[in-house]
Amino acid sequence: MPSGILYYVDVYMLLAKHAGFTKWHAFGHHSGASMATEMAAVYPEQILSLTIIGPVLMTREEQISHSEGLLEYNTKPVMDGSHWMKVWNILLMQKQGEWDVLKMNGEALDWVRAWEGKVQCYSNVFCQPMMKLLGEVRCPVLGMSSEKDILYEFFPRVKEIVSSIDMIDIPCGSILTLVFQKPDATTAIVTGGDWEVMKDAEGCCKNLVAFLSKLS
């Protein structure tokens, strides 16, 4: 069991080092948004920008409340194959707009393949202090979400957190207060329910390109 989201981040950092990358733009959706945010907070010198789609910006109380449904995603393989139908029926209930059957099939395969890793990852996501970490990010931030995303109610917190002001008191004879204005966040509404990147790839790409084109 990974000890936290930083475990996943460090796996990606090792991969980036192996590939020879020194700086890059971090982009993540749902659990990936949690990983990308921690990456930007912990490794600021290497992250040029942060894009988060459907971020899990919850208080601790909200995390506990939402994590109660994690067992729903326990799709450990069983001999009668009923775990396959369990996944398929979950996706049918969460279709949030019509599924393309091939995309739904691919999503179901991913869920079944990651029957253990999915619960491990979600368990760490719902323990991560993502709001605190996002507040520590200093690079430009793009947030995207569908209005039908299960996490949409928390999406306005992107701007609230990123655009807040940090004040640090440093004693040096007399008290000096330093004020750091964080970079404003850019936010955009896309479609696709919980699967924005898959179901609205065009919208996500359009907003990402517009965001990156404004960076120095």
C-alpha positions in Angstrom: 0.0 0.0 0.0 1.6 3.3 -1.1 2.1 5.7 1.9 0.7 8.7 0.1 0.3 10.6 -3.2 4.0 11.5 -3.0 4.8 7.8 -3.7 3.1 8.1 -7.2 4.7 11.5 -7.8 8.2 10.2 -7.1 7.5 7.3 -9.6 6.8 9.9 -12.2 9.8 12.0 -11.2 12.1 8.9 -11.6 10.5 8.3 -15.1 11.1 11.9 -16.1 14.7 11.8 -14.9 15.2 8.6 -16.9 13.7 10.2 -20.0 16.0 13.3 -19.6 13.3 15.8 -18.8 14.3 18.7 -16.7 11.2 21.0 -16.8 7.6 20.2 -17.9 4.0 21.2 -17.7 2.1 19.0 -15.2 -1.4 17.9 -16.3 -3.7 15.6 -14.3 -7.4 14.5 -14.2 -9.1 13.5 -10.9 -6.5 11.3 -9.1 -4.0 12.6 -11.6 -4.9 16.2 -10.6 -3.9 15.3 -7.0 -0.6 13.9 -8.2 0.1 16.9 -10.5 -0.7 19.3 -7.7 1.7 17.6 -5.2 4.3 17.4 -7.9 4.1 21.2 -8.5 4.2 21.9 -4.8 7.1 19.6 -4.0 9.2 20.1 -7.1 8.5 23.8 -8.1 11.7 24.2 -10.0 10.8 21.6 -12.5 7.1 22.4 -13.1 6.4 25.2 -15.6 2.6 25.1 -15.2 -0.2 23.0 -13.5 -3.4 21.9 -15.2 -5.9 20.1 -13.0 -9.2 18.7 -14.3 -11.9 17.7 -11.7 -9.6 18.3 -8.7 -10.4 16.8 -5.3 -10.4 20.1 -3.3 -12.1 18.9 -0.1 -11.9 19.6 3.6 -10.9 16.7 5.8 -14.5 16.2 6.8 -15.6 16.1 3.2 -12.9 13.6 2.4 -14.1 11.3 5.1 -17.7 11.6 3.9 -16.9 10.8 0.3 -14.4 8.1 1.0 -17.1 5.9 2.5 -18.1 4.8 -1.0 -14.7 3.5 -1.9 -15.7 -0.1 -1.3 -18.0 0.3 -4.3 -14.9 0.2 -6.4 -13.7 -3.2 -5.0 -13.8 -5.3 -8.1 -11.5 -8.1 -7.1 -11.7 -10.8 -9.7 -14.0 -13.7 -8.9 -14.3 -17.0 -10.7 -17.9 -16.5 -11.9 -16.9 -13.2 -13.7 -19.4 -11.1 -11.8 -16.8 -8.5 -11.2 -17.0 -7.6 -14.9 -20.7 -6.9 -14.8 -20.2 -4.9 -11.5 -17.9 -2.6 -13.3 -20.1 -2.4 -16.4 -23.1 -1.5 -14.4 -21.3 1.2 -12.4 -20.3 2.8 -15.7 -23.9 2.5 -17.0 -25.2 4.3 -13.9 -22.6 7.0 -14.2 -22.9 7.5 -18.0 -23.6 11.3 -17.6 -24.4 11.5 -21.2 -24.3 8.7 -23.7 -21.3 6.5 -23.8 -19.5 5.5 -27.0 -19.5 1.7 -26.4 -15.9 1.3 -27.4 -14.8 4.0 -25.0 -16.9 2.4 -22.3 -15.4 -0.9 -23.0 -11.9 0.5 -22.7 -12.8 2.2 -19.4 -14.2 -1.1 -18.1 -11.0 -2.9 -19.0 -8.9 -0.3 -17.2 -11.1 -0.6 -14.1 -10.9 -4.4 -14.0 -7.1 -4.4 -14.6 -6.6 -1.9 -11.8 -8.9 -3.6 -9.3 -6.4 -3.3 -6.5 -4.5 -0.1 -7.6 -7.7 1.9 -8.0 -8.7 1.5 -4.3 -5.1 2.1 -3.2 -4.9 5.3 -5.2 -8.3 6.6 -4.1 -7.6 5.8 -0.5 -4.5 8.1 -0.7 -6.4 10.8 -2.7 -8.9 11.1 0.1 -6.2 11.6 2.7 -4.1 14.1 0.7 -4.3 17.8 1.9 -4.8 18.9 -1.7 -6.2 22.4 -0.8 -3.1 23.1 1.3 -0.8 21.8 -1.5 -2.5 23.9 -4.1 -2.0 26.9 -1.9 1.7 26.3 -2.0 1.9 26.1 -5.8 3.7 29.1 -7.4 3.4 28.3 -11.2 0.5 29.3 -13.4 -2.6 27.1 -12.9 -5.4 26.0 -15.2 -8.5 24.3 -13.7 -11.1 22.6 -15.8 -14.3 20.7 -15.0 -17.5 19.5 -16.4 -20.6 20.8 -14.6 -21.7 17.1 -14.4 -18.4 16.0 -12.8 -19.0 14.4 -9.4 -16.4 16.9 -7.9 -17.9 20.0 -9.6 -19.2 21.5 -6.4 -15.6 21.9 -5.1 -14.3 23.3 -8.4 -14.7 27.1 -7.5 -12.1 26.5 -4.8 -9.4 26.5 -7.5 -9.6 30.3 -7.9 -10.3 30.9 -4.2 -7.1 29.0 -3.2 -4.7 30.0 -6.0 -5.6 33.7 -6.0 -5.4 34.1 -2.2 -2.6 36.1 -0.7 0.3 34.7 1.4 1.5 36.9 4.3 4.7 35.9 6.1 6.1 37.8 9.1 9.9 37.9 9.3 11.5 39.4 12.5 14.5 41.5 11.8 14.8 44.2 14.5 11.2 45.2 13.6 8.5 43.0 12.1 8.5 42.9 8.4 5.5 41.5 6.6 6.1 40.1 3.1 3.1 39.7 0.9 3.2 37.2 -2.0 0.5 37.4 -4.6 0.1 33.9 -6.1 -0.5 33.7 -9.8 -4.2 33.8 -10.7 -5.8 30.6 -11.8 -7.5 30.3 -15.2 -10.6 28.2 -15.1 -12.8 26.7 -17.9 -15.9 24.6 -18.1 -15.8 21.6 -20.4 -18.2 18.7 -20.9 -17.9 14.9 -20.4 -19.1 14.3 -16.9 -16.4 12.5 -14.9 -14.5 11.7 -18.1 -13.7 15.1 -19.4 -10.4 14.2 -21.0 -11.9 11.2 -22.8 -15.4 12.5 -23.7 -14.4 16.1 -24.4 -10.8 15.8 -25.6 -11.4 18.7 -28.1 -12.6 21.1 -25.3 -9.8 20.2 -23.0 -7.1 20.6 -25.7 -8.6 23.9 -26.8 -8.4 25.4 -23.3 -5.0 23.9 -22.6 -3.5 25.4 -25.8 -5.0 28.8 -25.0 -3.6 28.6 -21.5 -0.1 27.6 -22.5 0.1 30.1 -25.4 -0.1 32.9 -22.8 2.8 31.7 -20.8 6.2 33.2 -21.3 
